[in-house]
Amino acid sequence: MDTTQLLVTDLEVDSALADPAVPDTVRAVWHLLWESEVTLDEVLALDVPDAELLNRVVVIRHAKEGGVFEAGISVVASHLLRELIGARTEGPLFTLGERRLTKVRVAAAFRAATGGRTVHALRFTRQIKERGPARLSSAAADRREGKSA
């Protein structure tokens, strides 16, 4: 099975994460998908109390495999979440306006920011990179897709 359409380059991720046209809450979701073992459904189900920022973990209470687990987060992610939470003590962690952020919104924004890549490419590419020492470059990804410069 050809999985090259599921790969995203470091440059594409960095550009998407830095895109000021994308709401901070959406970029924070992307960041968690890029750096941790959580799925999109798990991230979007997080509530404010699930972010234990002093310990730099998020508590996944609705894990795909069942049960509860903690996923470590980076200092950068912790800072992003602290900014999003502000003074809130309850409610959904990721909101847009007054409503919980949706998969459709997160996925559509990622497709727009990356020229058609799926949001699942974040997690898939990270998993592939963890299996091998090489970083995926833009040129390598383009060659895999049959694109030329």
N, C-alpha and C positions, 0 to 999 in steps of 0.2 A: 504494500500500500504506500503510495506517495504521500508523505506527510509534510512536504516543503511548504504548502500553503498554511500550515499550522505554526510555522516558525516566524518569529519577529526578531529583528536585529536590535542590538544594543542602542544604536543610533535612533531607531524608530521609537523604542521605549523611552529613551532620554528625552526625545523631542515631544512625545505625547505627555510625559510627566511634567514637562516645563511649559506646556501650552496654556497661556493665560486665558484663552477663550473657553477653556473647559473648566467647569466649576470645581473648586477645591475638593469638594466631597467626592466627586467622580474620580479625580486624580488620586485621592487617598485610597479609594477602593483598588484602583489599578496598582498602586504601590504595594498594597498588601498581597495582591495576587502574584506580583512579580517576585516578592521576597520571601514568601512563606508557603507553607503547605496547605493553606486553606483554599476552599473552592469558592466560586462566586456566590452560590447559595448560602454558604456558611458565613461569608463576610457580610452579606446583606441582611442576615438574620441577627447580627450583633446589636445589642442594646448598649447604652452608655455604661452601665455597671460592668459590662463584660470587658471593658478596656481597663486593665490594671497597669496603668502607665508607669508607676514607680517600679514595678517588677518587669516592665517591658514585655508584657504578654497580653494576648486577647484570649478570653475564655470562650471556646466554641461549645455551646450547649446543645446545638442541633447538628451534630456531626453526621456526615454522609454515612459513616460506618456505624453510627449509633453511639450513644454515650456522650461523655464530656471530655474535652482535652484542652490543653493550653498550647497556643502557638506563640513562639517567641517573635518579637518584632524589633526592628532596628531603632537606633536613636532618632533617625530621620522620621520613621513612621510614628514613633511615640510623639514627636514634636507636632507632626501633622494632625494626629488625633487630638492632642491637647488643644490645638487651635480650633478644631471642629467642635469639640465638646464645649469649650468655654465654661460657663457657670452651670451648665445643665447637669442634673444628677440622675435623670431617668429618660426613658423614651428611646427611640431608634438612634443608633450611633450615626448612621448615614442618612441624612435627610436632604431634600431639595424643597425649599419652602417649608411647609408644615408636614410634608408627607415623606414616608420612607422611600428611599431611592430604589428604583426597580432595575431588574436585569435588562430589560429592553433599553432603558435610558443609558446604562453603563455600556452595553454592547454597541449601541448605535454611535455613541460618542467615540468609542475606540475605533470603530470602522472608519469614521470620518477623520479622525486624527492620524490614522496610519494608512490611509488609502485602501481600505478594504480588509485589513486583517481582522480576525475574530478576537474577541477578548480572551478566549480560551488559549490563544497563542502565548499569552503571558506565562501562564502556568506550564504549558507544554514545553515551551522553549527553556524555561528555568529547569525543568526536569531533565531535558536533554543535555543541557550544559553541565548539570551536576554529575552526569555519567561520564563526561569527557573533559579534558583540560582546555580545549580550544574554545575561544570566544567566537561567537558567530558574527562575522563581519557583514556589512552591507553587500560587498562584492560577492561573497560566498553565497549569500541568500539569493542574490540575483542570478548567479550561475545556476543554482538549483532550480530556479523557476524558468530558466531559459531566456532571461532578459540579457540584453547587452547594453553597454554604456553608450 
